[in-house]
């Protein structure tokens, strides 16, 4: 056997895991959120026959700790490293083909006990699993502690041949439920500082979407003459509290740190920000409006989380410089707690980056109240077609397909290849693939993007001669139309 075939090189032209959605979104905490269905397909393209033991798929969730510590001792300062990896979640699908796979023959439900030879061609094995609402969300972007999920597909081969592997990253997002009242309140801080100024800070709701902008309005009313307002500095702080629960008999390891994420400086002037009559107060003072653009990379800023001993919180710290009449400068400091969540409308990619910034008013309530997209913006929406509607449509539109196919590729055998499904999926009847409207024709004429093309099911290498387009009568018969009426007429 050639060395390339033993090592797995040039054995396949394509081997990958495709997901309908690279991120699974849960709304609410682990006690409120409902389960979500994860769907995908394992794709394998072979130029040559390949003998395999089985083809299997596994989903794992991993928790990883890694930080250094220093403590005082009698001999000096001792330092060390905390490093630990824990696999807290695992799901195994039954093998798609080969040993231990379920026999696809209708009369047989036994497990296959021998290896299997895949003929040249393209293969797709769909899979699905219901993820519970209490599953731990992903925490990525910090090297101190992270929670990651990964899919691994394996083609097990016999004897000295190396197994084939492919991986796919999965992100679990837990966003805030729109009905959570504790996050819908507007931030509003009012106070009197040293009987010198009366200030108020008006911000957005407590919940802020990751990668969005934070609008702030600062009102400062002087109570003494001669006070001038200097620059205002706003700092976004991220507080990390990590606890590693050890085995019985060992002490608890913890990590606490306050990290500066970003800093903004707002320059103020009397000509621009002074108002002789502030709205709602009738008094004179400074009114400063600004917008803070949050980072769009998880390496710089994480979402708020409290899971598996990892607790991350955020707060905005404001420092306002005040010039007194005698010349010295005082500093007024105020802190606003905020909650940063990942919006389901703009989740980060595999690198943890957002492609575009969210609108300024992207909060939990705004996301829930957003209007449906326009007709031409339904790009990835899935249509729900009921059997009754499909039957009525077949009698209304002659020669029209009863419904779009729900399966990505027909379960045909090409070149002696074999396909099987890990779990039974609902099959949809498919008619002629003719466009149903002008809009659909325009959609078909567009060149798909790279991401859409990658998710498109693989086409077979060659088509058999028997697979030809149906004639007119075969098409209308597949649509459920009675052709005898036309013959009698």
C-alpha positions as CSV (number, residue, x, y, z in Angstrom):
1,X,0.0,0.0,0.0
2,X,1.4,3.4,-0.9
3,X,2.6,5.6,2.0
4,X,0.2,8.4,1.1
5,X,-2.7,6.1,1.6
6,X,-1.4,4.9,5.0
7,X,-0.9,8.4,6.3
8,X,-4.3,9.6,4.9
9,X,-2.8,12.1,2.4
10,X,-4.7,12.3,-0.9
11,X,-7.2,9.8,0.5
12,X,-10.0,12.4,0.3
13,X,-10.6,15.6,-1.5
14,X,-13.0,17.0,1.1
15,X,-13.7,16.0,4.7
16,X,-15.5,18.5,6.9
17,X,-18.4,19.1,9.4
18,X,-21.0,21.6,8.3
19,X,-23.5,23.2,10.7
20,X,-26.7,25.0,10.0
21,X,-25.6,27.6,12.6
22,X,-22.1,27.9,13.9
23,X,-23.6,29.4,17.1
24,X,-26.5,28.0,19.2
25,X,-28.4,30.7,21.1
26,X,-30.3,30.2,24.4
27,X,-32.5,32.9,25.8
28,X,-32.5,33.3,29.6
29,X,-30.5,31.6,32.3
30,X,-30.1,27.8,32.8
31,X,-33.5,27.6,34.6
32,X,-35.5,29.6,32.0
33,X,-34.0,28.7,28.6
34,X,-35.6,26.0,26.5
35,X,-33.6,23.4,24.6
36,X,-32.2,24.1,21.1
37,X,-31.7,21.7,18.2
38,X,-28.2,21.4,16.8
39,X,-28.2,20.2,13.1
40,X,-25.4,19.6,10.7
41,X,-23.9,17.3,8.1
42,X,-20.6,15.4,7.8
43,X,-19.3,15.6,4.3
44,X,-16.8,13.2,2.7
45,X,-15.6,13.2,-0.9
46,X,-13.5,10.3,-2.1
47,X,-11.5,10.0,-5.3
48,X,-10.6,6.4,-4.6
49,X,-12.2,3.4,-2.8
50,X,-11.6,3.6,1.0
51,X,-12.0,0.7,3.5
52,X,-13.1,1.9,6.9
53,X,-14.0,0.4,10.2
54,X,-16.6,3.1,11.0
55,X,-17.3,6.8,10.8
56,X,-18.3,8.5,14.0
57,X,-18.9,11.9,15.4
58,X,-18.4,13.4,18.9
59,X,-19.3,16.7,20.6
60,X,-17.2,17.7,23.7
61,X,-17.2,20.6,26.0
62,X,-13.9,21.5,27.7
63,X,-13.1,23.7,30.7
64,X,-9.5,25.0,30.9
65,X,-7.7,26.9,33.7
66,X,-4.3,28.5,33.3
67,X,-2.8,31.3,35.4
68,X,0.2,32.0,37.5
69,X,0.2,33.0,41.2
70,X,2.7,34.3,43.8
71,X,2.5,34.1,47.5
72,X,4.7,35.2,50.4
73,X,6.6,32.6,52.4
74,X,9.3,32.5,55.0
75,X,12.0,32.0,52.4
76,X,10.6,34.7,50.1
77,X,8.0,34.9,47.4
78,X,6.9,31.6,45.9
79,X,5.3,31.4,42.5
80,X,3.6,28.7,40.6
81,X,1.2,27.9,37.7
82,X,-2.3,26.6,37.9
83,X,-3.1,24.5,34.9
84,X,-6.1,22.1,34.6
85,X,-8.3,20.8,31.8
86,X,-11.7,19.3,32.5
87,X,-14.1,17.7,30.0
88,X,-17.5,18.4,31.4
89,X,-19.7,17.6,28.4
90,X,-19.7,14.8,25.8
91,X,-22.2,13.5,23.3
92,X,-21.5,10.5,20.9
93,X,-23.6,9.8,17.8
94,X,-24.0,6.2,16.7
95,X,-21.5,5.4,13.8
96,X,-22.8,6.4,10.4
97,X,-21.3,3.4,8.6
98,X,-19.1,0.4,9.5
99,X,-18.8,-1.5,12.7
100,X,-21.5,-0.8,15.3
101,X,-23.6,1.1,12.8
102,X,-27.3,0.3,12.4
103,X,-28.1,-1.7,9.3
104,X,-30.0,0.5,7.0
105,X,-31.9,-2.4,5.4
106,X,-35.6,-2.1,6.4
107,X,-35.9,-5.8,7.4
108,X,-32.8,-5.6,9.6
109,X,-32.2,-3.6,12.8
110,X,-29.0,-5.4,13.8
111,X,-25.6,-3.7,14.2
112,X,-23.0,-4.1,11.5
113,X,-20.0,-6.2,12.7
114,X,-17.6,-5.8,9.8
115,X,-15.7,-3.1,8.0
116,X,-17.1,-1.3,5.0
117,X,-15.6,-0.1,1.7
118,X,-16.7,3.3,0.5
119,X,-16.6,3.6,-3.3
120,X,-15.5,6.9,-5.0
121,X,-18.1,9.6,-4.7
122,X,-19.6,12.2,-2.4
123,X,-21.2,11.3,0.9
124,X,-23.2,13.2,3.4
125,X,-24.4,12.0,6.8
126,X,-26.8,14.3,8.6
127,X,-26.9,14.5,12.4
128,X,-28.8,16.3,15.1
129,X,-29.0,16.5,18.8
130,X,-31.2,18.4,21.3
131,X,-29.0,20.6,23.6
132,X,-30.6,21.2,27.0
133,X,-31.4,24.7,28.1
134,X,-29.0,24.3,31.1
135,X,-25.9,23.7,29.0
136,X,-22.9,25.9,29.9
137,X,-22.3,28.9,27.6
138,X,-19.0,29.4,25.8
139,X,-16.3,31.6,27.4
140,X,-13.6,32.4,24.9
141,X,-11.0,35.2,24.7
142,X,-9.2,34.9,28.0
143,X,-6.2,32.7,28.6
144,X,-6.9,32.4,32.3
145,X,-10.0,30.3,32.0
146,X,-12.2,29.4,29.0
147,X,-15.1,27.1,28.1
148,X,-15.1,25.7,24.5
149,X,-17.1,23.2,22.5
150,X,-15.8,21.2,19.5
151,X,-17.2,18.6,17.1
152,X,-14.8,15.9,16.0
153,X,-15.5,13.5,13.1
154,X,-13.3,10.4,12.7
155,X,-12.9,7.9,9.9
156,X,-11.5,4.8,11.6
157,X,-9.3,2.7,9.4
158,X,-7.9,-0.8,9.8
159,X,-4.5,-2.1,10.6
160,X,-1.6,0.3,10.0
161,X,-3.6,3.0,8.2
162,X,-3.9,6.3,10.1
163,X,-7.4,7.5,11.1
164,X,-8.8,10.6,9.5
165,X,-10.0,13.5,11.6
166,X,-11.8,16.8,11.1
167,X,-12.9,19.4,13.6
168,X,-15.6,22.1,13.9
169,X,-15.8,24.8,16.5
170,X,-19.2,25.4,18.1
171,X,-20.2,28.4,20.1
172,X,-22.9,28.3,22.8
173,X,-24.4,31.8,23.4
174,X,-26.6,32.6,26.3
175,X,-28.3,35.9,25.7
176,X,-30.6,37.9,28.0
177,X,-34.3,37.2,27.8
178,X,-36.3,40.3,26.8
179,X,-38.7,39.7,29.7
180,X,-35.9,40.1,32.3
181,X,-37.0,43.2,34.2
182,X,-33.7,43.6,36.1
183,X,-31.9,44.5,32.9
184,X,-34.5,46.8,31.4
185,X,-34.0,49.6,33.8
186,X,-32.2,52.7,32.6
187,X,-29.0,53.7,34.4
188,X,-29.5,57.1,36.1
189,X,-27.2,58.3,38.9
190,X,-27.9,61.6,40.6
191,X,-26.0,63.0,43.6
192,X,-24.5,66.2,45.2
193,X,-20.7,66.2,45.6
194,X,-19.2,68.1,48.5
195,X,-21.9,70.8,48.1
196,X,-20.0,72.0,45.1
197,X,-21.9,70.5,42.2
198,X,-25.1,68.7,41.5
199,X,-24.5,66.0,38.8
200,X,-26.4,63.3,37.1
201,X,-25.3,60.5,34.7
202,X,-28.0,59.1,32.3
203,X,-27.0,56.0,30.4
204,X,-28.7,53.2,28.5
205,X,-30.3,50.1,30.0
206,X,-28.1,48.0,32.2
207,X,-27.8,45.3,29.5
208,X,-25.6,46.3,26.6
209,X,-24.9,44.2,23.5
210,X,-21.3,43.2,22.8
211,X,-19.7,45.3,20.1
212,X,-22.4,48.1,20.3
213,X,-22.1,51.7,21.3
214,X,-23.0,53.1,24.8
215,X,-24.6,56.6,24.8
216,X,-24.1,58.7,27.9
217,X,-25.4,62.0,29.0
218,X,-23.7,63.9,31.8
219,X,-25.3,66.9,33.5
220,X,-23.3,69.0,35.9
221,X,-24.8,72.0,37.7
222,X,-22.4,74.1,39.8
223,X,-23.5,75.1,43.2
224,X,-20.6,77.5,43.8
225,X,-19.4,80.3,41.5
226,X,-16.0,79.9,39.8
227,X,-16.1,76.2,39.2
228,X,-15.2,75.1,35.7
229,X,-15.5,71.6,34.1
230,X,-12.4,69.9,32.7
231,X,-12.0,66.8,30.7
232,X,-14.1,63.7,31.4
233,X,-12.5,60.3,31.3
234,X,-14.6,57.1,31.0
235,X,-13.0,53.7,31.6
236,X,-14.5,50.3,31.0
237,X,-13.3,47.8,33.6
238,X,-13.6,44.0,33.5
239,X,-13.5,42.1,36.8
240,X,-12.4,38.5,36.7
241,X,-13.2,36.1,39.6
242,X,-12.1,32.5,38.9
243,X,-12.4,29.7,41.4
244,X,-10.9,26.3,40.9
245,X,-12.7,23.8,43.1
246,X,-10.1,21.1,43.9
247,X,-10.5,17.6,45.1
248,X,-11.4,16.9,48.8
249,X,-8.4,17.7,51.0
250,X,-6.9,20.4,48.8
251,X,-7.4,24.1,49.3
252,X,-9.4,26.3,46.9
253,X,-7.5,28.1,44.2
254,X,-8.8,31.5,43.1
255,X,-7.9,34.3,40.7
256,X,-9.0,37.9,41.0
257,X,-8.1,40.7,38.8
258,X,-9.6,44.0,37.5
259,X,-8.7,44.7,33.9
260,X,-8.9,47.9,32.0
261,X,-10.6,47.2,28.6
262,X,-10.8,50.6,27.1
263,X,-10.6,54.3,27.9
264,X,-12.3,57.4,26.4
265,X,-11.5,61.0,27.0
266,X,-14.1,63.7,26.4
267,X,-12.9,67.2,26.0
268,X,-15.3,69.8,27.3
269,X,-15.7,73.5,26.8
270,X,-18.0,76.2,28.0
271,X,-18.8,77.4,24.5
272,X,-20.0,73.9,23.4
273,X,-21.5,72.3,26.4
274,X,-22.7,75.1,28.7
275,X,-26.5,75.6,28.7
276,X,-28.2,78.5,30.4
277,X,-31.4,76.5,31.0
278,X,-31.1,72.7,31.2
279,X,-34.2,70.8,30.1
280,X,-36.2,69.5,33.0
281,X,-34.3,71.5,35.7
282,X,-34.6,75.1,34.7
283,X,-31.0,75.6,36.0
284,X,-27.7,76.4,34.2
285,X,-24.8,74.0,33.8
286,X,-22.9,71.7,31.5
287,X,-24.6,69.0,29.4
288,X,-22.2,66.5,27.7
289,X,-23.4,63.9,25.3
290,X,-21.1,61.2,24.1
291,X,-21.1,57.7,22.7
292,X,-18.6,54.9,23.7
293,X,-17.8,52.3,21.0
294,X,-17.3,49.0,22.8
295,X,-14.6,46.6,21.5
296,X,-15.6,44.0,18.9
297,X,-13.0,41.3,19.8
298,X,-13.5,38.7,22.5
299,X,-9.7,38.9,23.1
300,X,-10.2,42.4,24.4
301,X,-13.7,42.2,26.0
302,X,-15.8,39.3,27.2
303,X,-19.4,39.0,27.9
304,X,-20.8,38.8,31.5
305,X,-20.9,35.2,32.7
306,X,-21.1,33.2,35.8
307,X,-20.5,29.5,35.1
308,X,-18.2,26.7,36.2
309,X,-16.5,28.9,38.7
310,X,-15.8,31.7,36.1
311,X,-17.4,35.0,37.0
312,X,-16.9,38.1,34.8
313,X,-18.5,41.5,35.5
314,X,-18.1,45.0,33.9
315,X,-18.5,48.5,35.1
316,X,-18.0,52.0,33.7
317,X,-15.8,54.4,35.8
318,X,-16.2,58.1,35.2
319,X,-13.6,60.7,36.3
320,X,-14.5,64.4,35.9
321,X,-11.9,67.1,36.4
322,X,-13.2,70.2,38.2
323,X,-11.3,73.5,38.3
324,X,-11.9,75.4,41.5
325,X,-11.8,79.1,42.0
326,X,-8.5,79.0,43.9
327,X,-6.8,77.1,41.0
328,X,-6.5,73.6,42.3
329,X,-8.2,70.7,40.4
330,X,-10.6,68.2,42.1
331,X,-11.7,64.9,40.6
332,X,-15.2,63.5,40.9
333,X,-15.4,59.7,40.4
334,X,-18.5,57.6,39.8
335,X,-19.0,54.0,38.9
336,X,-21.8,52.5,36.8
337,X,-22.4,48.7,36.7
338,X,-23.3,47.4,33.3
339,X,-24.0,43.9,31.8
340,X,-22.5,43.0,28.4
341,X,-24.3,40.2,26.6
342,X,-23.8,38.7,23.1
343,X,-26.6,39.6,20.7
344,X,-28.0,36.7,18.7
345,X,-28.3,39.0,15.7
346,X,-24.5,39.5,15.5
347,X,-22.6,36.7,17.2
348,X,-18.8,36.6,16.9
349,X,-17.1,34.4,14.3
350,X,-14.7,31.6,15.1
351,X,-11.9,34.1,15.7
352,X,-14.1,35.9,18.2
353,X,-14.6,39.1,16.1
354,X,-17.7,41.0,15.0
355,X,-17.7,42.0,11.3
356,X,-19.8,45.1,11.9
357,X,-20.8,47.3,14.8
358,X,-24.3,47.0,16.2
359,X,-26.5,50.1,16.5
360,X,-26.2,52.3,19.5
361,X,-29.6,51.2,21.0
362,X,-29.0,47.5,20.8
363,X,-30.4,46.3,24.2
364,X,-32.3,43.2,25.2
365,X,-35.6,44.9,24.7
366,X,-34.7,46.4,21.4
367,X,-33.7,43.1,20.0
368,X,-37.0,41.5,21.0
369,X,-39.0,44.4,19.5
370,X,-37.1,44.6,16.2
371,X,-39.4,44.4,13.2
372,X,-39.4,41.4,10.8
373,X,-37.0,41.8,7.8
374,X,-38.2,43.0,4.4
375,X,-39.3,40.6,1.7
376,X,-35.9,40.7,0.0
377,X,-34.0,40.2,3.2
378,X,-35.2,36.6,3.9
379,X,-31.8,35.0,3.2
380,X,-31.4,32.2,5.7
381,X,-35.0,31.9,7.0
382,X,-36.5,28.4,6.9
383,X,-40.0,28.1,5.5
384,X,-42.5,26.0,7.5
385,X,-44.7,24.1,5.1
386,X,-47.5,21.9,6.4
387,X,-48.7,18.8,4.5
388,X,-52.2,20.3,4.0
389,X,-50.8,23.5,2.5
390,X,-48.5,21.5,0.2
391,X,-51.5,19.3,-1.0
392,X,-53.6,22.4,-1.8
393,X,-50.8,24.1,-3.6
394,X,-50.3,21.1,-5.9
395,X,-53.9,21.4,-7.1
396,X,-53.7,25.2,-7.4
397,X,-50.5,25.5,-9.4
398,X,-50.2,22.9,-12.2
399,X,-46.7,21.5,-12.7
400,X,-45.4,23.3,-9.6
401,X,-43.3,21.6,-7.0
402,X,-45.3,20.7,-3.9
403,X,-42.6,22.0,-1.6
404,X,-38.9,22.7,-1.5
405,X,-36.9,19.7,-0.6
406,X,-35.9,19.6,3.1
407,X,-33.1,17.2,2.5
408,X,-29.9,18.6,1.1
409,X,-29.0,15.8,-1.3
410,X,-31.2,12.8,-2.5
411,X,-30.3,9.5,-0.9
412,X,-29.0,7.8,-4.1
413,X,-26.1,5.4,-4.6
414,X,-23.4,6.7,-6.9
415,X,-20.7,4.3,-8.0
416,X,-21.7,1.7,-5.4
417,X,-21.3,4.2,-2.5
418,X,-23.5,3.9,0.6
419,X,-25.2,6.6,2.7
420,X,-26.8,6.3,6.0
421,X,-28.3,8.7,8.5
422,X,-27.2,8.8,12.1
423,X,-30.7,9.6,13.3
424,X,-34.0,9.5,11.4
425,X,-34.9,12.8,9.9
426,X,-38.2,14.0,8.5
427,X,-38.2,13.5,4.7
428,X,-40.0,16.0,2.4
429,X,-41.4,15.1,-1.0
430,X,-39.6,17.0,-3.8
431,X,-41.0,17.8,-7.2
432,X,-39.5,19.4,-10.2
433,X,-37.0,22.2,-9.2
434,X,-38.6,24.9,-11.3
435,X,-38.6,28.5,-10.1
436,X,-42.0,29.5,-8.6
437,X,-41.8,33.2,-9.0
438,X,-39.8,36.1,-10.6
439,X,-38.2,36.8,-7.2
440,X,-37.1,33.2,-6.9
441,X,-35.7,33.3,-10.4
442,X,-33.7,36.4,-9.5
443,X,-32.4,34.7,-6.4
444,X,-31.2,31.7,-8.3
445,X,-29.4,33.9,-10.8
446,X,-27.3,35.5,-8.0
447,X,-23.8,34.3,-7.3
448,X,-23.7,32.9,-3.7
449,X,-21.2,34.1,-1.2
450,X,-18.3,31.9,-0.1
451,X,-20.0,31.1,3.2
452,X,-23.2,30.1,1.5
453,X,-21.4,28.0,-1.1
454,X,-19.4,26.1,1.5
455,X,-22.7,25.2,3.3
456,X,-24.2,23.9,0.0
457,X,-24.4,20.1,-0.1
458,X,-21.8,18.4,-2.1
459,X,-22.8,17.3,-5.6
460,X,-21.9,13.8,-6.9
461,X,-18.9,13.4,-9.0
462,X,-20.9,11.8,-11.8
463,X,-24.5,11.3,-12.6
464,X,-26.0,8.1,-13.8
465,X,-27.7,8.0,-17.2
466,X,-31.0,7.1,-15.6
467,X,-31.3,10.4,-13.8
468,X,-32.9,12.6,-16.5
469,X,-35.4,15.4,-16.2
470,X,-39.0,14.2,-16.1
471,X,-41.4,14.9,-19.0
472,X,-44.6,17.0,-18.7
473,X,-46.9,14.2,-17.6
474,X,-44.5,12.8,-15.1
475,X,-44.1,16.3,-13.6
476,X,-47.8,16.9,-13.1
477,X,-48.3,13.4,-11.7
478,X,-45.6,14.0,-9.1
479,X,-47.5,17.2,-8.2
480,X,-50.7,15.2,-7.5
481,X,-52.7,16.4,-10.5
482,X,-55.1,14.0,-12.2
483,X,-54.2,13.7,-15.9
484,X,-57.3,11.8,-16.9
485,X,-59.3,15.0,-16.8
486,X,-57.1,16.5,-19.6
487,X,-57.4,13.3,-21.6
488,X,-61.2,13.3,-21.4
489,X,-61.4,17.0,-22.3
